[in-house]
Amino acid sequence: MSDFPLVFLGTTDIILLTLSVCEFVMDQKQDQPGSGIKPITFEHEVLENMFFNIEKLLRFDKINLYSINYEAIDYTELDDAENNAETSQLFMKNNEKLYKAIGNKESAVYCIWVDSEIKYVGSSDEPWNRIRQHLFRPGKKTKSCIANVKPAVEGKKTIEITFAKIKPSYMKTAVEGWLIEKIGKENLWNERSV
């Protein structure tokens, strides 16, 4: 067995755990193809405990909740990928606190909340850019929640974000999938399966 330190960085917590990676073992029966390979098994309890701590940070830690400010922004521009630079700068200025907290240099898992209910779970290596695509300016090559966000904003609903920075980066997808499964895909805007 080999041990790797696994660090999950949130805005309020640092979770440092050691994950034992189990090696696969081949039986002595080499004469039957595939019969000698045992499944790779991860320590379920260790992973679940880490994921529960991340879930607490994302779902239950109100200090980690950032309100999205659409003040002075024309709602009709929310789904326009070519909206003007002035409006884009205004969105950034209105939400500077979130931008400074989440940034674009560390992987993160994030939740989009509408009126105190999680509506979307995502992950990204450039979290500010990705959140901005969902909430303001959709990307040209990736899917976005803007079609769901726009009516919520027009209806004066509260839009909020929680996030947890994740290291190593490759774990963000596992955390995202686990949360989608736990919350229930039928309750979310997420389109892709876990």
C-alpha angles and dihedrals in degrees: 000000000000127000124219123185109237116199124195112190119198127171091257105021138046113201114194116184137157115234116203108217110210116220120224114247127211120216121233088251100097094155095079114064112237095359094100098055116096119201119264108248125198124205097264096195094053093051094044092051091051092047092047089054090051090047090054090053093048101039109025109026104092091186087069093056116110120192115219113231117212094171114153092002119128106236091211088068095057095092096039109105088195097052114150126276093241092058091045091052090048091053089050092048092047090053101034094126091060092043092053092046098047103027124171104267104075130057116251144177113220140184127212112214127198116193092341095312126108109240102167138025119196144157135209145167087224100040100173092052092047095047090048089053090054096044107031122356119028120218120244095230104033135062119255139194092229093112088060097036097052096063090044091054092044088051089054092243119160113257116197139170133212123184145175123204110229130207128216093038096222091066092066092081092051091050091046092051092046092052093047090051092046096048092041124250090235088066095051141071090231111124103187120082122244 
